[in-house]
Amino acid sequence: MMAGTTTPNESEIDINEQDMTDRVNNRTLRPNSPVFQEFMTQGWGQQEATATPLESSSYVPDRLKKLGERFPGERLVIPAGDYKTRNNDNDYAFRPDSAFAYYTGLGEDLEPGAILVLNPVKAESAEAKAGMTHQAQLFVHPRADQSTHDYYRSSQYGEYWVGPRAGLDELAIMTGIPTRDIAEFSDAITEDLGPDDSAVRLRVMRHTDQHITEQVESARKSNGIGGPDKNEAADNVLEEFASEARMIKDSYEINEMRKAIAATKDGFDKILTHLPSVVGQPRSERVLEGVFNANAREEGNDVGYGSIIASGSHAPVLHWMRNNGTVQEGDLLLIDAGVEVNSLYTADITRTFPVGGTFTDLQKLIYEAVLEAQQAGFEAAQPGATYSDIHHAVMEVLATRLHEWDILKVSVEESLSPQGQQHRRWHACGCAHHLGLDVHDCAEARYESYQGAAIAPGMIFTIEPGLYFKDNDLMVPPEFRGIGVRIEDDILMTENGPEWLSQQIPKTVDEVEAWMAQRANSAQ
């Protein structure tokens, strides 16, 4: 029985006139008599929601301080987001927006619908004299426990449906941020608003929760602030700053990334243990996907993105996520997957395996070219370098090998020139990106702060070169067609240069073959 789809006996239900005119939704079919309402608030033992400070709570104040200093005198609204409908009356599992998670420290599915607000302190206040620019408040839904009618009526917050939740008191303990009832949000954001220079202005993370954005826009309009275009531009600046703030990871974030990578290694181990038993089975890609995804739920919150389990001719498909193919002996198996831990930080790892446990000569040739390109990118990734430096180092190796194999018909120099780029036929995507709360982290940052910026200590990113020979590519020899290889690892930039965070996951030819043999033996 799925949550939210229990169908009671309709003879016991008091369906009002509105219910009769609307499309029936099983979530609305609740007994509604006064006797039942009174009965449901009696005879329950207490279910306490316990809380202790989250580890992240000691890092959040510094993040909030930097955010407030960037927008003095302005009220900042950062929603968690809310449930999203999967189909009919069923929702996707809730996952808070990454900016909300960063500035509150709340991961998992703890508080759908919550809103973080940074209120500017008054100029002559004690807080301002102490150097503060803002006070944070977290607007949340109170507990719908057994003392309330929502206990059994609300399928999203009622504890009859979802179990004991953290309420205002618990979330304040967990985050260190003062909490308020979400019913007070609309009035709270209008305080001291106005178009004058001395009045408070509003900014909102406008793409997270449309309902909240509409409330903010209404408050702006009522108080003569800006206009639609001007307001959107102001909100975009907030999104850019919040995205760029996540580029430099603190020690807590780095440790969470190490946890995510370790959990991902466990997932790969389990895939390789199962691999020999599924070769030749229909939809065996999906069987292996299930193995990894189950591990992600066991060790973390979920997968950080849709797992790619691509065998044979699916391996050159960059975002193959249908995962409905048959894993065959002699093929390569490309797996691109990452575990998202409870704090919502995710790994992003790709390995390419020979299904039979041993690379053929051609598979080894292609694999080692990709591995050489990745090492070149790693060596180029020094403090002060840019993503472009990594990209050019990777592409030079790939273009050179393609030319040596007589696949790239023009010179390496011509292909690497902006006017050429012919080698990109076999590697059309990027080869490095920020990593953290999102698999493509910091994506709202400005170009000059991302691709065009110097790589600095504290940044975590991937390097993921590949070679992708489609099975219908007539410009490569027949033996190359249908082969795809990608190798992806997660890197931390330190003061002394790059560090392989995922170095414990084997990747040389000999290491991969030994790893596969060890896992196959463990299954016997």
C-alpha positions as CSV (number, residue, x, y, z in Angstrom):
1,M,0.0,0.0,0.0
2,M,1.5,3.3,-1.0
3,A,1.6,6.4,1.2
4,G,-1.3,8.7,0.5
5,T,-3.4,6.1,-1.4
6,T,-5.4,4.4,1.5
7,T,-9.0,4.1,0.4
8,P,-11.5,4.0,3.3
9,N,-15.0,2.6,3.1
10,E,-16.9,5.4,1.4
11,S,-20.0,4.7,3.5
12,E,-18.1,6.0,6.5
13,I,-17.0,9.2,4.9
14,D,-18.6,12.6,5.1
15,I,-17.9,14.0,1.6
16,N,-18.8,17.7,1.4
17,E,-20.3,19.4,-1.7
18,Q,-16.9,20.6,-2.9
19,D,-15.6,17.0,-2.7
20,M,-18.5,15.9,-4.9
21,T,-17.7,18.5,-7.6
22,D,-13.9,17.9,-7.7
23,R,-12.0,15.0,-9.2
24,V,-11.7,12.4,-6.4
25,N,-8.3,12.4,-4.8
26,N,-7.7,9.6,-2.2
27,R,-5.9,12.1,0.0
28,T,-9.1,14.1,0.6
29,L,-11.2,11.1,1.5
30,R,-11.1,11.5,5.3
31,P,-13.8,10.9,7.8
32,N,-15.1,14.3,8.7
33,S,-17.8,14.0,11.4
34,P,-17.4,16.1,14.6
35,V,-17.4,12.9,16.6
36,F,-14.5,11.4,14.6
37,Q,-12.5,14.7,14.8
38,E,-12.9,14.7,18.6
39,F,-12.2,10.9,18.8
40,M,-8.9,11.3,16.8
41,T,-7.4,13.8,19.3
42,Q,-7.9,11.5,22.3
43,G,-6.1,8.4,23.6
44,W,-2.7,8.9,22.1
45,G,0.6,8.5,24.0
46,Q,3.3,11.1,23.4
47,Q,5.6,10.7,20.5
48,E,8.5,12.9,21.2
49,A,10.7,14.3,18.4
50,T,14.3,14.4,19.7
51,A,16.9,16.7,18.4
52,T,20.6,17.4,18.8
53,P,22.8,20.0,17.0
54,L,23.8,19.0,13.6
55,E,27.6,18.9,12.9
56,S,26.9,21.4,10.1
57,S,25.5,23.9,12.6
58,S,28.9,25.1,13.7
59,Y,29.7,26.0,10.1
60,V,26.4,27.7,9.1
61,P,27.0,31.0,11.0
62,D,30.1,31.9,8.9
63,R,28.2,31.1,5.7
64,L,25.3,33.3,6.8
65,K,27.7,36.1,7.8
66,K,29.3,36.2,4.4
67,L,25.9,36.2,2.7
68,G,24.6,39.0,4.8
69,E,27.7,41.1,4.2
70,R,27.1,40.9,0.5
71,F,23.5,42.3,0.8
72,P,23.5,44.8,3.6
73,G,20.1,46.3,4.4
74,E,18.2,43.7,2.3
75,R,15.9,40.9,3.3
76,L,16.9,37.6,1.7
77,V,14.5,34.7,1.2
78,I,15.8,31.2,0.6
79,P,13.1,28.5,0.3
80,A,13.7,24.8,0.8
81,G,11.2,24.0,-2.0
82,D,8.2,21.8,-1.6
83,Y,7.0,18.4,-2.7
84,K,6.8,17.9,-6.5
85,T,4.1,15.7,-8.0
86,R,5.3,12.5,-9.7
87,N,1.9,11.5,-10.9
88,N,-1.7,12.1,-9.8
89,D,-1.6,12.2,-6.0
90,N,1.9,10.7,-5.5
91,D,5.0,12.9,-4.9
92,Y,8.6,12.5,-5.5
93,A,10.7,12.0,-2.4
94,F,11.5,15.5,-1.1
95,R,15.0,16.9,-1.5
96,P,15.7,20.5,-0.3
97,D,17.2,23.0,-2.6
98,S,21.0,23.1,-2.4
99,A,21.2,26.7,-1.4
100,F,18.8,26.1,1.4
101,A,20.8,23.1,2.5
102,Y,24.0,25.1,2.4
103,Y,22.8,28.0,4.5
104,T,20.8,25.9,7.1
105,G,22.8,22.7,7.2
106,L,19.6,20.7,6.8
107,G,19.9,17.6,4.5
108,E,17.7,14.6,3.7
109,D,13.9,15.3,3.6
110,L,13.7,17.0,7.0
111,E,11.6,20.1,6.2
112,P,9.7,20.5,3.0
113,G,8.2,23.9,2.6
114,A,10.5,25.6,5.0
115,I,11.9,29.1,4.3
116,L,15.2,30.7,5.5
117,V,14.9,34.5,5.9
118,L,17.8,36.8,6.6
119,N,16.5,40.1,8.1
120,P,18.7,43.2,8.1
121,V,19.4,44.5,11.6
122,K,18.6,48.1,12.4
123,A,21.4,50.5,12.0
124,E,21.5,51.6,15.7
125,S,20.8,48.2,17.2
126,A,23.1,46.4,19.5
127,E,23.5,43.7,16.8
128,A,24.6,46.2,14.3
129,K,27.1,47.7,16.8
130,A,28.4,44.2,17.3
131,G,29.2,43.9,13.6
132,M,26.1,41.9,12.5
133,T,24.3,42.8,9.3
134,H,21.4,40.3,9.5
135,Q,19.5,38.0,11.8
136,A,18.5,34.6,10.4
137,Q,15.1,33.1,11.0
138,L,13.8,29.7,9.8
139,F,10.1,29.6,9.0
140,V,8.8,26.0,9.4
141,H,5.6,24.0,9.8
142,P,4.8,23.3,13.4
143,R,4.5,19.6,14.4
144,A,1.1,18.1,13.4
145,D,1.2,15.7,16.3
146,Q,-1.6,13.8,18.0
147,S,-3.0,16.9,19.6
148,T,-4.0,18.5,16.2
149,H,-6.5,17.6,13.5
150,D,-3.7,17.8,10.9
151,Y,-2.3,14.7,12.7
152,Y,-4.6,12.6,10.5
153,R,-5.7,15.0,7.9
154,S,-2.4,16.2,6.4
155,S,-0.7,13.5,4.4
156,Q,2.4,15.7,4.0
157,Y,2.9,16.9,7.6
158,G,0.5,14.9,9.7
159,E,2.5,12.5,11.9
160,Y,-0.2,9.9,11.6
161,W,1.0,9.7,8.0
162,V,4.7,10.5,8.1
163,G,5.8,9.8,11.6
164,P,7.2,12.1,14.2
165,R,8.8,15.3,12.7
166,A,11.1,17.9,13.9
167,G,9.1,21.0,14.8
168,L,10.1,24.6,15.6
169,D,12.0,23.7,18.8
170,E,13.8,20.8,17.4
171,L,14.9,22.5,14.2
172,A,16.2,25.5,16.2
173,I,18.3,23.0,18.2
174,M,19.5,21.2,15.1
175,T,20.5,24.3,13.0
176,G,21.2,26.9,15.7
177,I,18.8,29.2,13.8
178,P,15.8,30.8,15.5
179,T,12.5,29.4,14.2
180,R,9.0,30.8,13.5
181,D,5.7,29.3,12.5
182,I,5.4,29.4,8.7
183,A,2.0,31.0,9.0
184,E,3.8,34.2,10.0
185,F,6.0,34.3,6.9
186,S,3.7,36.6,4.7
187,D,3.5,39.3,7.3
188,A,7.2,39.0,8.3
189,I,8.6,39.7,4.9
190,T,6.6,43.0,4.5
191,E,8.1,44.7,7.5
192,D,9.8,48.0,6.7
193,L,9.6,47.4,2.9
194,G,9.6,50.3,0.6
195,P,11.3,52.0,-2.4
196,D,13.2,54.6,-0.3
197,D,16.9,54.2,0.2
198,S,16.4,53.8,3.9
199,A,13.7,51.1,3.5
200,V,14.3,47.3,3.3
201,R,14.5,45.6,-0.1
202,L,13.7,42.0,-0.9
203,R,15.5,39.3,-2.8
204,V,14.4,35.7,-3.2
205,M,15.9,32.5,-4.7
206,R,13.1,32.8,-7.3
207,H,13.4,29.4,-9.1
208,T,13.1,27.2,-6.0
209,D,9.4,27.6,-5.0
210,Q,7.0,29.4,-7.3
211,H,4.5,30.0,-4.5
212,I,7.1,31.7,-2.4
213,T,8.3,33.8,-5.3
214,E,4.8,34.9,-6.0
215,Q,4.4,36.0,-2.3
216,V,7.6,38.0,-2.5
217,E,6.6,39.6,-5.8
218,S,3.2,40.6,-4.3
219,A,5.0,42.1,-1.3
220,R,7.3,44.1,-3.6
221,K,4.4,45.3,-5.7
222,S,2.4,46.4,-2.7
223,N,5.4,48.4,-1.4
224,G,6.5,50.0,-4.6
225,I,9.7,48.0,-5.0
226,G,11.2,47.7,-8.5
227,G,9.4,46.0,-11.4
228,P,9.3,42.4,-12.8
229,D,12.5,42.8,-14.8
230,K,14.4,44.7,-12.2
231,N,13.3,42.3,-9.5
232,E,14.4,39.2,-11.5
233,A,17.8,40.8,-12.1
234,A,18.2,41.4,-8.4
235,D,17.2,37.8,-7.6
236,N,19.7,36.5,-10.1
237,V,22.5,38.3,-8.3
238,L,21.5,36.5,-5.1
239,E,21.5,33.1,-6.9
240,E,24.9,33.8,-8.4
241,F,26.4,34.7,-5.1
242,A,24.9,31.7,-3.3
243,S,26.3,29.5,-6.0
244,E,29.7,31.0,-6.0
245,A,29.9,30.8,-2.2
246,R,29.9,27.0,-2.5
247,M,33.0,26.9,-4.6
248,I,35.4,26.8,-1.7
249,K,34.6,23.9,0.6
250,D,35.1,24.1,4.4
251,S,36.5,21.2,6.4
252,Y,33.0,19.9,7.1
253,E,32.2,19.8,3.4
254,I,35.4,18.1,2.5
255,N,34.8,15.4,5.1
256,E,31.3,14.8,3.7
257,M,32.7,14.5,0.2
258,R,35.1,11.8,1.5
259,K,32.2,9.9,3.0
260,A,30.3,10.1,-0.3
261,I,33.2,8.8,-2.2
262,A,33.8,5.9,0.2
263,A,30.1,5.0,0.0
264,T,30.3,5.1,-3.8
265,K,33.3,2.8,-3.7
266,D,31.2,0.3,-1.7
267,G,28.5,0.6,-4.4
268,F,31.0,-0.2,-7.2
269,D,32.3,-3.2,-5.1
270,K,28.7,-4.6,-4.9
271,I,28.2,-4.1,-8.6
272,L,31.3,-6.1,-9.4
273,T,30.3,-8.8,-7.0
274,H,27.0,-9.2,-8.9
275,L,28.4,-8.7,-12.4
276,P,29.4,-12.4,-13.2
277,S,25.9,-13.6,-12.3
278,V,24.0,-11.3,-14.6
279,V,26.0,-11.5,-17.8
280,G,23.7,-12.3,-20.7
281,Q,20.5,-11.7,-18.7
282,P,17.9,-9.3,-20.2
283,R,17.9,-5.9,-18.6
284,S,21.0,-6.8,-16.7
285,E,22.1,-3.1,-16.8
286,R,19.1,-2.4,-14.7
287,V,19.9,-5.2,-12.3
288,L,23.3,-3.6,-11.7
289,E,21.7,-0.1,-11.3
290,G,19.5,-1.6,-8.6
291,V,22.5,-2.9,-6.8
292,F,24.2,0.5,-6.7
293,N,21.0,2.4,-5.9
294,A,20.2,0.1,-3.0
295,N,23.6,0.7,-1.6
296,A,23.1,4.5,-1.9
297,R,19.9,4.3,0.1
298,E,21.6,2.0,2.6
299,E,24.7,4.2,3.2
300,G,23.4,7.7,2.3
301,N,20.3,9.7,1.3
302,D,20.1,8.5,-2.3
303,V,22.0,8.6,-5.5
304,G,23.4,12.0,-6.4
305,Y,22.1,11.8,-9.9
306,G,20.6,9.2,-12.3
307,S,23.1,6.3,-12.4
308,I,24.5,5.5,-15.9
309,I,25.0,1.7,-16.4
310,A,26.0,1.5,-20.0
311,S,27.3,-1.7,-21.6
312,G,28.4,-2.4,-25.2
313,S,27.1,0.1,-27.7
314,H,25.4,2.0,-24.9
315,A,28.7,3.1,-23.4
316,P,29.4,5.8,-26.0
317,V,26.0,7.4,-25.2
318,L,27.0,10.2,-22.8
319,H,23.8,10.2,-20.7
320,W,22.6,6.6,-21.1
321,M,20.2,6.3,-18.1
322,R,17.6,4.0,-19.6
323,N,19.8,1.1,-18.4
324,N,17.6,-1.5,-20.0
325,G,20.4,-3.3,-22.0
326,T,21.9,-6.7,-21.7
327,V,25.5,-6.9,-20.3
328,Q,27.4,-9.2,-22.7
329,E,30.7,-11.1,-22.4
330,G,33.5,-9.3,-24.2
331,D,31.9,-5.8,-24.0
332,L,32.9,-2.8,-22.0
333,L,30.7,-1.7,-19.1
334,L,30.8,2.1,-18.3
335,I,29.4,3.0,-14.9
336,D,28.9,6.7,-13.9
337,A,27.4,6.9,-10.5
338,G,27.6,8.6,-7.1
339,V,26.2,8.3,-3.6
340,E,24.6,11.4,-2.0
341,V,25.1,11.1,1.7
342,N,22.6,12.4,4.3
343,S,24.1,15.9,4.2
344,L,23.3,15.9,0.4
345,Y,27.0,16.0,-0.7
346,T,27.5,13.7,-3.7
347,A,30.4,11.9,-5.3
348,D,30.7,11.6,-9.1
349,I,32.8,8.6,-10.2
350,T,33.1,6.8,-13.6
351,R,34.8,3.5,-14.2
352,T,34.9,1.4,-17.4
353,F,35.2,-2.3,-16.9
354,P,35.8,-5.3,-19.3
355,V,32.8,-7.5,-18.7
356,G,34.8,-10.7,-18.8
357,G,37.4,-9.3,-16.4
358,T,40.2,-8.7,-18.9
359,F,40.7,-5.9,-21.4
360,T,41.2,-6.9,-25.1
361,D,44.2,-5.2,-26.7
362,L,42.0,-2.6,-28.4
363,Q,40.0,-1.9,-25.3
364,K,43.3,-1.5,-23.4
365,L,44.7,0.8,-26.0
366,I,41.6,3.1,-25.8
367,Y,41.4,2.9,-22.0
368,E,45.0,3.9,-21.5
369,A,44.7,6.8,-23.8
370,V,41.8,8.1,-21.7
371,L,43.7,7.5,-18.5
372,E,46.7,9.4,-19.9
373,A,44.5,12.3,-20.8
374,Q,43.1,12.3,-17.2
375,Q,46.5,12.4,-15.7
376,A,47.5,15.3,-18.0
377,G,44.4,17.2,-16.8
378,F,45.3,16.4,-13.2
379,E,48.9,17.8,-13.7
380,A,47.5,20.9,-15.3
381,A,45.2,21.5,-12.3
382,Q,47.4,23.5,-10.1
383,P,46.4,26.5,-7.9
384,G,45.9,29.4,-10.2
385,A,45.1,27.3,-13.2
386,T,41.7,27.5,-14.9
387,Y,39.3,24.9,-16.1
388,S,40.4,25.8,-19.6
389,D,43.9,24.7,-18.7
390,I,42.6,21.3,-17.6
391,H,40.5,21.1,-20.8
392,H,43.4,21.9,-23.1
393,A,45.7,19.4,-21.4
394,V,43.1,16.6,-21.8
395,M,42.3,17.4,-25.4
396,E,45.9,17.5,-26.5
397,V,46.4,13.9,-25.4
398,L,43.1,12.7,-27.0
399,A,43.8,14.5,-30.3
400,T,47.3,13.1,-30.4
401,R,46.1,9.5,-29.8
402,L,43.3,9.9,-32.4
403,H,45.8,11.2,-34.9
404,E,48.2,8.3,-34.2
405,W,45.4,5.8,-34.8
406,D,44.6,7.5,-38.2
407,I,41.1,8.4,-37.0
408,L,41.8,12.1,-36.8
409,K,42.8,13.0,-40.4
410,V,43.9,16.5,-39.8
411,S,47.0,17.5,-37.8
412,V,46.8,17.7,-34.1
413,E,47.6,21.4,-34.3
414,E,44.7,22.1,-36.6
415,S,42.2,20.1,-34.6
416,L,43.2,21.8,-31.4
417,S,42.8,25.3,-32.9
418,P,39.5,27.1,-32.3
419,Q,38.8,26.9,-36.0
420,G,39.3,23.1,-36.0
421,Q,38.0,21.0,-33.1
422,Q,37.5,17.9,-35.2
423,H,38.7,15.7,-32.4
424,R,35.7,16.8,-30.3
425,R,33.5,14.5,-32.5
426,W,34.7,11.8,-30.1
427,H,34.5,13.9,-26.9
428,A,31.9,16.6,-27.4
429,C,31.3,17.3,-23.7
430,G,33.3,19.1,-21.0
431,C,35.9,17.3,-19.0
432,A,35.7,19.0,-15.6
433,H,33.2,20.6,-13.3
434,H,32.6,21.7,-9.6
435,L,31.2,19.1,-7.3
436,G,29.5,19.2,-3.9
437,L,25.8,19.6,-3.0
438,D,25.0,19.2,-6.7
439,V,26.8,16.9,-9.1
440,H,27.3,19.9,-11.3
441,D,27.8,22.3,-8.4
442,C,27.8,26.1,-8.4
443,A,26.0,26.0,-11.8
444,E,24.4,29.5,-11.3
445,A,27.9,31.1,-11.0
446,R,29.0,33.7,-13.6
447,Y,31.4,32.5,-16.3
448,E,34.2,34.7,-15.0
449,S,33.8,33.1,-11.6
450,Y,33.7,29.5,-12.9
451,Q,35.3,28.5,-16.2
452,G,37.3,31.7,-16.4
453,A,38.4,31.8,-12.7
454,A,41.6,30.5,-11.1
455,I,41.2,27.2,-9.3
456,A,41.8,27.8,-5.6
457,P,42.5,25.7,-2.6
458,G,39.3,24.3,-1.2
459,M,37.6,23.7,-4.5
460,I,36.4,20.2,-5.3
461,F,35.9,19.2,-8.9
462,T,36.0,16.2,-11.3
463,I,38.2,15.4,-14.3
464,E,36.3,13.1,-16.7
465,P,37.9,12.5,-20.1
466,G,36.5,9.9,-22.4
467,L,36.5,8.6,-26.0
468,Y,33.1,7.7,-27.5
469,F,32.9,5.8,-30.7
470,K,29.3,5.4,-31.7
471,D,28.3,2.1,-33.4
472,N,27.1,4.1,-36.5
473,D,30.3,6.2,-36.8
474,L,31.6,5.5,-40.3
475,M,34.7,7.7,-39.7
476,V,36.3,5.1,-37.4
477,P,37.5,1.6,-38.2
478,P,34.8,-1.1,-37.6
479,E,36.6,-2.5,-34.6
480,F,36.3,0.8,-32.8
481,R,32.6,1.2,-33.3
482,G,30.4,0.7,-30.2
483,I,33.2,1.3,-27.8
484,G,33.0,4.0,-25.1
485,V,35.4,4.7,-22.3
486,R,35.2,7.3,-19.6
487,I,37.3,7.6,-16.4
488,E,36.1,10.2,-13.8
489,D,37.6,11.1,-10.4
490,D,37.0,13.7,-7.7
491,I,39.8,16.1,-6.9
492,L,40.4,18.5,-4.0
493,M,42.6,21.5,-4.7
494,T,45.0,22.1,-1.8
495,E,47.7,24.7,-1.1
496,N,50.2,22.1,-2.4
497,G,48.3,21.1,-5.5
498,P,45.6,18.7,-6.5
499,E,44.7,15.6,-4.4
500,W,42.9,12.6,-5.7
501,L,40.0,12.2,-3.3
502,S,38.9,9.0,-5.0
503,Q,42.3,7.4,-5.2
504,Q,41.1,4.4,-3.3
505,I,39.0,3.4,-6.3
506,P,41.2,1.3,-8.7
507,K,41.6,2.6,-12.3
508,T,44.8,1.4,-14.0
509,V,44.3,-1.6,-16.3
510,D,46.1,-3.9,-13.9
511,E,44.2,-2.5,-10.9
512,V,40.8,-2.8,-12.5
513,E,41.4,-6.4,-13.6
514,A,42.6,-7.3,-10.1
515,W,39.7,-5.6,-8.5
516,M,37.2,-7.4,-10.8
517,A,38.8,-10.8,-10.0
518,Q,38.8,-10.1,-6.3
519,R,35.1,-9.2,-6.3
520,A,34.1,-12.1,-8.5
521,N,35.9,-14.5,-6.1
522,S,34.2,-12.9,-3.1
523,A,30.8,-13.9,-4.6
524,Q,31.7,-17.6,-4.7
